Amino acid sequence: MPAMSAPPKPTPDPAVLLASVIHFADTHYAREDWLAARDFLSLAVQINPDYPRLLGSLGSLQFQLQEYPAACTTFSAAVRQSPDDPDLHIQLAMVQIKLQQVDEAKTALQRSLSLRPNNPTARQMLGYLDFSGKRYADAAQHYCALLESNPDGVNLLLHLGKCQYELRDLAWASWCFERVIALDATNATATEAIQILAASASPTPCDCVQQGELTEAAADFASDVDRANEKDDGAGRSPHRCNCAASLGNSLSVH
């Protein structure tokens, strides 16, 4: 009798296999076994690489594990597959910021904002990038847009006040800090900023600094504003200028 051949092994249904692998990933994630969860998600992506939501989940876990280059690759693939998903562009930008790819992050955030114009997360991140890069006029535009829907945002007002100071619009800066005090009377940053701006408005020596009522950094800021106001006096210097030199960035802890 001829030898009987072994029956062919059944080919697993890809959909069933994918569901099983995702189930294992979820199980390990619930147990906070992040590495195992990542490995199962990576296997799931190999089974079905054309699944943007799956790529997004893997990228998020890689980001959580601080595997930023891998996460950037994963989110980039997800964005290519689903270019009209504003959230994926934000996730990609978050990784790019970690990798110090600022220009790429701004491009991703601007794309997200074009897809969802009222997206506060994209605007906050763009404001952060412009603020950190000392592009204060651009940052101020984002903070103003955010304040339209969140007029009592204390951190937004503090950052906008800092931007207006750097742009030498001291009246607008004062308004921002006074608005913060109206919302939070104990806010130390706004209180110090108002004291500094009030001291800088006088052409006389800063007696308050000599008496120790302001910090040394606050005195530096008062001096800096004095110098900005004295540029129009024709002489370039004033005998009443405080002997200090610094900027608001050294006196206000706005991050």
C-alpha positions as CSV (number, residue, x, y, z in Angstrom):
1,M,0.0,0.0,0.0
2,P,1.3,3.5,-0.8
3,A,2.3,5.6,2.2
4,M,-0.4,7.9,3.3
5,S,0.6,11.6,3.3
6,A,-0.1,13.6,6.4
7,P,-3.2,15.8,6.2
8,P,-2.3,19.5,5.5
9,K,-2.2,21.7,8.6
10,P,-5.1,24.2,8.6
11,T,-4.1,27.8,7.8
12,P,-5.2,30.0,10.6
13,D,-7.7,32.7,9.8
14,P,-5.7,36.0,9.8
15,A,-8.6,37.8,11.5
16,V,-8.8,35.2,14.2
17,L,-5.0,35.2,14.7
18,L,-5.0,39.0,14.9
19,A,-7.8,39.1,17.4
20,S,-5.9,36.6,19.6
21,V,-2.7,38.5,19.5
22,I,-4.4,41.8,20.3
23,H,-6.1,40.0,23.2
24,F,-2.8,38.9,24.6
25,A,-1.5,42.5,24.2
26,D,-4.5,43.8,26.1
27,T,-4.0,41.2,28.9
28,H,-0.3,42.1,29.4
29,Y,-1.1,45.8,29.3
30,A,-3.7,45.4,32.0
31,R,-1.0,43.6,34.1
32,E,1.3,46.6,33.4
33,D,3.7,44.3,31.6
34,W,4.5,47.0,29.1
35,L,7.3,45.1,27.3
36,A,5.2,42.0,26.7
37,A,2.3,44.2,25.5
38,R,4.6,46.0,23.1
39,D,5.9,42.7,21.7
40,F,2.4,41.4,21.1
41,L,1.4,44.7,19.4
42,S,4.5,44.5,17.2
43,L,3.4,41.0,16.2
44,A,-0.1,42.3,15.5
45,V,1.3,45.0,13.2
46,Q,3.3,42.3,11.4
47,I,0.0,40.4,10.8
48,N,-1.8,43.5,9.6
49,P,0.5,46.4,8.9
50,D,-2.3,48.4,7.2
51,Y,-4.2,49.2,10.4
52,P,-3.6,52.9,11.5
53,R,-5.3,52.4,14.9
54,L,-3.1,49.5,15.7
55,L,-0.1,51.4,14.7
56,G,-1.2,54.3,16.9
57,S,-1.6,51.9,19.9
58,L,1.9,50.5,19.3
59,G,3.4,54.0,18.9
60,S,1.8,55.1,22.1
61,L,3.2,52.2,24.0
62,Q,6.7,52.8,22.5
63,F,6.4,56.4,23.6
64,Q,5.5,55.3,27.1
65,L,8.6,53.1,27.1
66,Q,10.6,56.1,25.9
67,E,11.5,54.3,22.7
68,Y,11.3,57.5,20.8
69,P,12.9,56.6,17.5
70,A,10.8,53.5,17.2
71,A,7.7,55.5,18.1
72,C,8.5,58.1,15.5
73,T,8.8,55.4,12.8
74,T,5.5,53.8,13.9
75,F,3.5,57.1,14.1
76,S,5.0,58.2,10.7
77,A,3.6,55.0,9.2
78,A,0.2,55.6,10.8
79,V,0.1,59.1,9.5
80,R,0.9,57.9,5.9
81,Q,-2.0,55.5,6.1
82,S,-4.4,57.9,7.8
83,P,-3.3,61.5,6.8
84,D,-6.6,63.1,7.8
85,D,-6.5,61.9,11.4
86,P,-5.6,65.1,13.5
87,D,-4.8,63.0,16.6
88,L,-2.1,61.0,14.9
89,H,-0.4,64.2,13.8
90,I,-0.3,65.3,17.4
91,Q,1.1,62.0,18.6
92,L,3.8,62.2,15.9
93,A,4.6,65.8,17.0
94,M,5.0,64.7,20.6
95,V,7.6,62.1,19.6
96,Q,9.4,64.6,17.3
97,I,9.6,67.1,20.2
98,K,11.3,64.4,22.3
99,L,13.7,63.9,19.4
100,Q,14.3,67.6,19.2
101,Q,12.8,67.7,15.7
102,V,11.2,71.0,16.2
103,D,10.5,71.9,12.6
104,E,9.0,68.5,11.8
105,A,6.8,68.8,15.0
106,K,5.5,72.2,14.0
107,T,4.6,70.9,10.5
108,A,2.7,68.0,12.1
109,L,0.9,70.3,14.5
110,Q,0.0,72.7,11.8
111,R,-1.4,69.8,9.8
112,S,-3.5,68.7,12.8
113,L,-4.7,72.3,13.2
114,S,-5.7,72.5,9.6
115,L,-7.8,69.3,10.0
116,R,-9.4,70.5,13.3
117,P,-9.1,74.3,13.6
118,N,-10.4,74.5,17.1
119,N,-8.0,71.8,18.4
120,P,-6.7,73.2,21.7
121,T,-4.0,70.6,22.1
122,A,-2.3,71.5,18.8
123,R,-2.5,75.2,19.6
124,Q,-1.0,74.7,23.1
125,M,1.9,72.6,21.7
126,L,2.5,75.2,18.9
127,G,2.4,77.9,21.5
128,Y,4.9,76.0,23.6
129,L,7.3,75.5,20.7
130,D,7.1,79.2,19.7
131,F,7.5,80.3,23.3
132,S,10.4,78.0,23.9
133,G,12.0,79.2,20.7
134,K,11.5,82.9,21.7
135,R,9.1,83.5,18.8
136,Y,6.9,85.5,21.1
137,A,4.7,87.1,18.4
138,D,3.7,83.7,17.1
139,A,3.3,82.3,20.5
140,A,1.1,85.2,21.5
141,Q,-1.2,84.5,18.6
142,H,-1.8,81.0,19.8
143,Y,-2.4,82.0,23.4
144,C,-4.9,84.6,22.3
145,A,-6.7,82.0,20.2
146,L,-6.8,79.7,23.2
147,L,-8.1,82.4,25.5
148,E,-11.1,82.9,23.3
149,S,-12.5,79.6,24.5
150,N,-10.8,79.6,27.9
151,P,-10.7,83.3,29.0
152,D,-9.8,82.3,32.6
153,G,-6.8,80.1,31.7
154,V,-4.2,81.3,34.3
155,N,-1.3,79.6,32.6
156,L,-2.3,81.0,29.2
157,L,-2.5,84.5,30.7
158,L,0.9,84.2,32.3
159,H,2.5,83.0,29.1
160,L,0.8,85.8,27.1
161,G,1.9,88.4,29.6
162,K,5.5,87.1,29.2
163,C,5.2,87.3,25.4
164,Q,3.8,90.9,25.6
165,Y,6.7,91.9,27.8
166,E,9.2,90.5,25.4
167,L,7.4,92.4,22.6
168,R,7.6,95.5,24.8
169,D,3.9,95.9,25.1
170,L,4.0,96.6,28.8
171,A,0.5,97.8,29.2
172,W,-0.9,94.6,27.7
173,A,1.5,92.6,29.8
174,S,0.2,94.3,32.9
175,W,-3.3,93.6,32.0
176,C,-2.5,89.9,31.6
177,F,-0.9,89.7,35.1
178,E,-3.7,91.7,36.7
179,R,-6.2,89.4,35.2
180,V,-4.4,86.5,36.8
181,I,-4.6,88.2,40.2
182,A,-8.3,88.7,39.7
183,L,-8.6,84.9,39.2
184,D,-6.0,83.8,41.7
185,A,-5.1,86.4,44.3
186,T,-2.3,84.3,45.7
187,N,-0.5,83.7,42.4
188,A,3.1,84.6,43.2
189,T,4.3,84.9,39.6
190,A,1.7,87.4,38.6
191,T,2.1,89.3,41.9
192,E,5.9,89.7,41.4
193,A,5.4,90.7,37.7
194,I,3.0,93.5,38.7
195,Q,5.4,94.8,41.3
196,I,8.2,94.8,38.8
197,L,6.2,96.6,36.1
198,A,4.9,99.1,38.6
199,A,8.5,99.8,39.8
200,S,9.7,100.2,36.2
201,A,7.1,102.9,35.5
202,S,8.9,105.4,37.7
203,P,11.9,107.3,36.4
204,T,13.3,107.5,40.0
205,P,15.8,105.0,41.5
206,C,14.1,101.7,42.6
207,D,14.0,102.4,46.3
208,C,11.9,99.2,46.7
209,V,14.8,97.2,45.4
210,Q,17.2,98.9,47.8
211,Q,14.8,98.1,50.7
212,G,14.7,94.4,49.7
213,E,11.0,94.4,48.8
214,L,11.7,92.7,45.5
215,T,14.0,89.8,44.7
216,E,17.3,90.5,42.9
217,A,15.9,88.9,39.8
218,A,12.9,91.2,40.0
219,A,15.2,94.2,40.2
220,D,17.0,92.9,37.1
221,F,13.7,92.9,35.2
222,A,12.7,96.3,36.4
223,S,16.1,97.6,35.1
224,D,15.5,95.9,31.8
225,V,12.2,97.6,31.3
226,D,13.7,100.9,32.3
227,R,16.3,100.6,29.6
228,A,13.6,99.8,27.1
229,N,11.6,102.9,28.0
230,E,14.7,105.1,28.0
231,K,15.6,104.5,24.4
232,D,13.5,107.4,23.3
233,D,15.2,110.0,25.5
234,G,17.9,110.8,22.9
235,A,20.8,110.2,25.3
236,G,20.6,106.4,25.3
237,R,21.1,106.3,29.1
238,S,19.4,107.7,32.2
239,P,21.0,108.8,35.5
240,H,18.0,107.2,37.2
241,R,18.5,103.7,35.7
242,C,19.0,100.9,38.1
243,N,22.4,99.2,37.9
244,C,21.0,95.8,36.9
245,A,20.8,93.7,33.7
246,A,18.5,90.8,33.0
247,S,15.2,89.9,31.5
248,L,11.8,88.8,32.6
249,G,12.8,85.2,31.7
250,N,15.0,85.2,34.8
251,S,12.4,86.4,37.2
252,L,9.2,84.7,36.1
253,S,8.9,80.9,36.5
254,V,6.7,80.4,33.4
255,H,7.3,77.0,31.7
